[in-house]
Amino acid sequence: MNRLLLSLTLVSMLSLPATALRGVDGEPSPAAQKEAIKGNWTGWRGPTRDGLSAESGLQSSWADGGPQLAWKVSGLGSGFSSVAVADGRIYTMGKKGGSTKMIALSTIQGSVIWEADMGAGANPNCTPTVDGDRIYGLTHSGELVCVSAKDGKILWQRNFPTDFKGRMESGWGYSESPVIDGDNLICTPGGNSAVMVALNKVTGELIWSAEMPATAGDRGQDGAGYSSIVISEIAGRKQYVQLTGRGVLGVDAASGKLLWLYNRIANSTANIPTPIVKDDYIFCSTGYGTGAALIQIHDRNGQFQVEEKYFLEAKKLQNHHGGMLLIGDYIYCGHGHNQGFPVCLNMMTGEYAWGPERGVGSGSAAILYADGHLYFRYQSGDMALIEATPTGYKLKGKFRTDEVNGQSWPHPVIAGKKLYLRDQGTLMVYDIAK
């Protein structure tokens, strides 16, 4: 890359402080508020990847049978991708006829606008990332593709194993949703010489690659995990935080230097939940009998160090998958390996405010926040509406989705006062406006 382009790229990356993306006192971020006005939800867990939607005017309780099904569409292929919504279109991925497809649908009844062929492979797990006139997706085998939003034309692609010697920690395939930061796309090939990379989002050209240390700790395995990157400002430095096969790490946004690594939270099977970042603190959890931890990152004379504030054993808290939400001072999530027992935890102390509760469904629960409530989507196909309050578990409604075609793992999405639930080849859309 020429020096001028590199200089302009770094200026763009550093011009917007990561703290400007965060909401205040647990409120949805300014970016989420802008998206809610347009009825958008442009990627995995929203624009700041915290699972907090700024949609308002939503139902505060559900009658028996749940909200009304507005429409549904089938034929989207197999896989666990959720959806992104932007400017009247829905973007998702699915395996159809042996190939992975990126699919664009209309928000009006789900008519197909275009399909893009991303290559052969197993069922995709990635949720597309929308950035203006470009859409980005990652296949199970590690094919990273940039697609034109207009017509689905492939603009560029990179292969994680071939281009970056990438690898997964275990065999369920690449699952992250790439993140856009300024002029760059940031993603996690998982190779020891390129555990994370920054690419020019227009051309796919490599900007930098982050190298794993030779001794990354005894827990876990080398390779990418099943989480997605969070853009943060920690200890005065803009960083990309990610959960990998060797644990949680932070990478300098400007240079790609790996600044710190916390290995204790890693397990050797699958590290999945996206970490929660608040100021210099990071809350992380994994399943498979591991647990949860709060760590604080310190800049000590230019050297970043990890301080473990507390560690919770698995019997106290483990989020297998489905994710965690920070609202105010409290973390809400599903607790238990392959369970989604609702729980509310004080982030700074690690003490329960309430729970764990049995919940209305079974299996892990993918969760989302909007308009004062938690949306718990259980693996079993059951939905629960829970008031987001630390004063107690307050169930406000439940229903079973119109179809259950397997494990209901894709995360729920709210956009334009509609609740989007992908279940394998079917997308169900519910009207949740008051």
Secondary structure by P-SEA (a helix, b strand, c coil): ccaaaaaaaaaaaacccccccccccccccaaaaaaaaaccccccccccccccccccccccccccccccccccccccccccccccccccbbbbbbbccccccbbbbbcccccccccccccccccccccbbbcccbbbbcccccbbbbbbcccccccccccccccccbbbccccccbbbbbbcccbbbbbcccccccccccccccccccbbbbbccccccccccccccbbbbbbbccccbbbbbbccccccccccccccccccccccccccccbbbbbbcccbbbbbcccccccbbbbbbbcccbbbbbbcccccccccccccccccccccccccccccccccbbbbccccccccccccccccccbbbbcccccbbbbbccccbbbbbbbccccccccccccccccccccccbbbbcccbbbbbcccbbbbbbccc
